[in-house]
Amino acid sequence: MAQTAPPLIFSPARRLAVRRRMLRAQLRSDAPRYLLDDMVEDVIERIAFLRHEPRRVLAIGDFGELGLALASPECEVTGLDPASGFDQELPYPVSGFDTVVSLGTLDTANDLPGALIHLRQAAVPDGLLMASFLAAGSLENLRAAMLAADGDRPAPRMHPMVDVRAAGQLLQRAGWRDPVADVRSLQVRFSSLETLVADLCAQGLTNALARPGPALTRLQLSIVKEQFGSGTIESFEILTLTGRR
């Protein structure tokens, strides 16, 4: 029986453009990096807690800080990034890693089960997976403001996100042993909607939908700004998947 292709929720071209724009923004010394910094810190803490001693690491995403933290004469770090054309939904060109880390890239995968399978195939037997990305429950204030602006005809403006329960099931489906999915919240206060949007752009979290909604009208934009308000605390729910091959 022929397999059904996964639905095209995210545009590969838009996803690539968002990623490249993020990497350019991150060249600035004042660029916001709090989400990636949190993910990197968490990975390092988990490795220490598990008493895992990485020798050959595959790091997918913005791997600079993680590479600096893990690199040593005893540990080799190989980095891949979607901005260079690497497709996480295809078999990887490299394998044999005892540690596989993915930071902030799987949230826009059209075929998340397939991407998790490719991660597993890149690992050696008993190799460790740690993958972090934004989960369901993130940006609730922005979502509510967008819905208020759209009224009775809501448009696709923000990404669908995976919840922690579904993520655990996907790990099992992809064949990972000892699968664990957990989520933590990062609370950030924003002075305005413009500040939030700038931070999302600089961290690669803007719209990559294959069929995005129409641009906001001036009236709709004013409603979003009013609904979002000033000094609003927004929540980023960071989902982390761990498992063994």
C-alpha positions as CSV (number, residue, x, y, z in Angstrom):
1,M,0.0,0.0,0.0
2,A,1.4,3.4,-1.0
3,Q,2.2,5.8,1.9
4,T,0.3,9.0,2.1
5,A,2.6,12.1,2.0
6,P,2.3,14.3,5.1
7,P,0.2,17.5,4.6
8,L,2.1,20.6,3.6
9,I,1.6,22.8,6.6
10,F,4.8,24.8,6.3
11,S,6.4,26.2,3.2
12,P,10.0,25.0,2.7
13,A,10.9,28.2,0.9
14,R,9.4,30.4,3.6
15,R,10.9,28.3,6.3
16,L,14.3,28.7,4.7
17,A,13.9,32.5,4.4
18,V,12.8,32.8,8.0
19,R,15.9,30.8,9.1
20,R,18.3,32.8,7.0
21,R,16.9,36.1,8.3
22,M,17.3,34.9,11.8
23,L,20.9,34.0,11.4
24,R,21.6,37.5,9.9
25,A,19.8,39.1,12.8
26,Q,21.9,37.0,15.3
27,L,25.1,38.6,14.0
28,R,24.1,41.7,15.9
29,S,25.6,41.9,19.4
30,D,22.3,43.0,20.9
31,A,20.1,40.3,19.2
32,P,17.7,38.6,21.5
33,R,18.8,34.9,22.1
34,Y,16.9,34.0,25.3
35,L,15.1,31.0,23.8
36,L,18.2,29.4,22.2
37,D,20.3,30.2,25.3
38,D,17.7,28.5,27.5
39,M,17.7,25.4,25.2
40,V,21.5,25.2,25.2
41,E,21.7,25.6,29.0
42,D,19.1,22.9,29.4
43,V,21.0,20.5,27.1
44,I,24.2,20.9,29.1
45,E,22.4,20.4,32.4
46,R,20.7,17.2,31.1
47,I,24.0,15.8,29.8
48,A,25.6,16.4,33.2
49,F,22.6,14.9,35.1
50,L,22.6,11.8,32.9
51,R,26.4,11.5,33.4
52,H,26.5,11.2,29.6
53,E,30.0,11.7,28.1
54,P,29.5,12.7,24.5
55,R,32.3,11.8,22.1
56,R,30.7,12.5,18.7
57,V,27.8,15.1,18.7
58,L,25.5,16.0,15.9
59,A,24.0,19.5,16.6
60,I,21.2,20.7,14.4
61,G,20.2,24.4,14.5
62,D,22.2,27.4,15.8
63,F,24.9,25.2,17.3
64,G,27.6,27.8,18.0
65,E,27.1,28.2,21.8
66,L,26.5,24.5,22.2
67,G,29.5,23.6,20.2
68,L,31.7,25.8,22.3
69,A,30.3,24.3,25.5
70,L,30.8,20.7,24.4
71,A,33.9,20.8,22.2
72,S,37.0,19.3,23.6
73,P,39.9,17.0,22.5
74,E,37.6,14.1,23.5
75,C,34.4,15.4,21.9
76,E,33.8,16.2,18.2
77,V,30.8,18.4,17.3
78,T,29.3,18.4,13.8
79,G,26.8,21.1,13.1
80,L,24.0,21.3,10.5
81,D,21.5,24.1,9.9
82,P,18.4,24.3,7.7
83,A,19.7,27.7,6.5
84,S,22.4,25.9,4.5
85,G,19.8,23.8,2.8
86,F,19.9,20.8,5.2
87,D,16.5,19.1,5.1
88,Q,15.7,17.4,8.4
89,E,12.8,15.5,6.7
90,L,15.3,13.5,4.5
91,P,17.9,10.9,5.5
92,Y,20.9,12.6,6.9
93,P,24.3,12.6,5.0
94,V,26.1,11.7,8.3
95,S,25.6,9.1,11.0
96,G,27.3,7.3,13.9
97,F,26.7,9.9,16.6
98,D,26.5,9.1,20.3
99,T,24.6,12.3,20.9
100,V,22.1,14.0,18.7
101,V,20.8,17.5,19.5
102,S,18.2,19.5,17.7
103,L,17.5,23.1,18.8
104,G,14.5,25.1,17.6
105,T,14.0,23.5,14.2
106,L,11.5,20.7,14.5
107,D,8.5,23.0,15.2
108,T,8.1,23.7,11.5
109,A,8.6,20.1,10.2
110,N,5.8,18.9,8.0
111,D,6.7,15.3,8.7
112,L,7.7,15.3,12.4
113,P,7.6,11.5,12.8
114,G,9.8,11.2,9.8
115,A,12.2,13.8,11.1
116,L,12.5,11.9,14.4
117,I,13.2,8.7,12.5
118,H,16.0,10.4,10.6
119,L,17.4,11.6,13.9
120,R,17.4,8.1,15.2
121,Q,19.1,6.7,12.2
122,A,21.9,9.3,12.7
123,A,22.6,7.9,16.2
124,V,24.6,4.8,17.2
125,P,22.9,2.1,19.3
126,D,22.1,3.6,22.7
127,G,22.8,7.1,21.3
128,L,21.1,9.9,23.1
129,L,18.6,12.3,21.6
130,M,17.7,15.8,22.9
131,A,15.4,17.9,20.8
132,S,13.9,21.2,22.0
133,F,11.4,23.5,20.2
134,L,8.3,25.6,21.0
135,A,5.2,23.8,22.0
136,A,1.5,24.3,22.3
137,G,0.5,27.0,24.8
138,S,3.2,29.4,23.6
139,L,2.3,33.0,22.7
140,E,-1.3,32.8,24.0
141,N,-1.7,36.6,24.3
142,L,-0.6,37.1,20.7
143,R,-2.9,34.4,19.5
144,A,-5.9,35.9,21.4
145,A,-5.1,39.3,20.0
146,M,-5.0,37.9,16.4
147,L,-8.3,36.1,16.9
148,A,-9.9,39.3,18.3
149,A,-8.8,41.2,15.2
150,D,-10.1,38.6,12.8
151,G,-13.5,38.4,14.4
152,D,-15.9,35.8,13.0
153,R,-13.5,34.8,10.2
154,P,-10.2,33.7,11.8
155,A,-7.3,33.5,9.4
156,P,-4.2,31.2,9.6
157,R,-1.6,33.6,11.0
158,M,0.2,31.5,13.6
159,H,1.8,28.1,13.6
160,P,0.0,25.0,15.0
161,M,2.2,23.5,17.7
162,V,2.7,20.1,19.3
163,D,1.6,19.4,22.8
164,V,3.6,17.4,25.3
165,R,1.4,14.3,25.2
166,A,1.4,14.0,21.5
167,A,5.2,14.5,21.4
168,G,5.8,11.5,23.7
169,Q,3.6,9.4,21.4
170,L,5.6,10.6,18.4
171,L,8.9,9.6,20.0
172,Q,7.5,6.1,20.5
173,R,6.2,6.0,17.0
174,A,9.7,6.9,15.7
175,G,11.2,4.0,17.5
176,W,13.1,5.8,20.3
177,R,13.7,3.8,23.5
178,D,13.0,5.3,27.0
179,P,11.1,8.2,25.4
180,V,10.5,11.3,27.6
181,A,8.7,14.5,26.7
182,D,8.6,17.4,29.1
183,V,7.8,21.1,28.8
184,R,8.9,24.2,30.7
185,S,7.7,27.8,30.6
186,L,9.8,30.9,29.8
187,Q,8.0,34.1,30.8
188,V,9.1,37.3,29.0
189,R,7.6,40.8,29.5
190,F,7.2,43.0,26.3
191,S,6.7,46.7,26.3
192,S,4.7,46.6,23.0
193,L,3.6,44.4,20.2
194,E,6.4,45.8,18.0
195,T,9.0,44.5,20.6
196,L,7.5,41.0,20.5
197,V,7.4,40.9,16.7
198,A,11.1,42.1,16.5
199,D,12.1,39.3,19.0
200,L,10.2,36.7,17.1
201,C,11.9,37.8,13.8
202,A,15.4,37.7,15.4
203,Q,14.8,34.2,16.8
204,G,13.3,32.6,13.7
205,L,9.7,32.4,14.9
206,T,7.8,34.3,12.2
207,N,5.2,32.9,9.8
208,A,6.3,30.0,7.6
209,L,2.9,28.6,6.8
210,A,2.4,27.3,3.3
211,R,-1.0,29.1,3.1
212,P,-0.7,32.1,5.4
213,G,-3.7,34.4,6.0
214,P,-4.0,37.8,4.3
215,A,-2.1,40.8,5.7
216,L,-3.7,42.6,8.6
217,T,-5.6,45.7,7.7
218,R,-4.9,48.9,9.5
219,L,-8.0,48.4,11.6
220,Q,-7.0,44.8,12.5
221,L,-3.5,45.9,13.4
222,S,-4.8,48.5,15.7
223,I,-7.0,45.9,17.4
224,V,-4.1,43.5,17.8
225,K,-1.9,46.3,19.4
226,E,-4.8,47.3,21.7
227,Q,-5.5,43.7,22.7
228,F,-1.8,42.8,23.3
229,G,-1.2,46.0,25.3
230,S,1.9,47.3,27.0
231,G,4.0,45.4,29.5
232,T,2.4,42.1,28.6
233,I,4.0,38.9,29.9
234,E,4.1,36.3,27.1
235,S,4.8,32.7,27.7
236,F,7.1,30.5,25.6
237,E,6.5,26.8,26.3
238,I,9.7,24.9,25.5
239,L,9.2,21.2,24.7
240,T,12.1,18.8,25.1
241,L,12.2,15.3,23.8
242,T,14.7,12.8,25.0
243,G,15.3,9.1,24.1
244,R,17.8,6.4,23.3
245,R,18.3,4.6,20.1
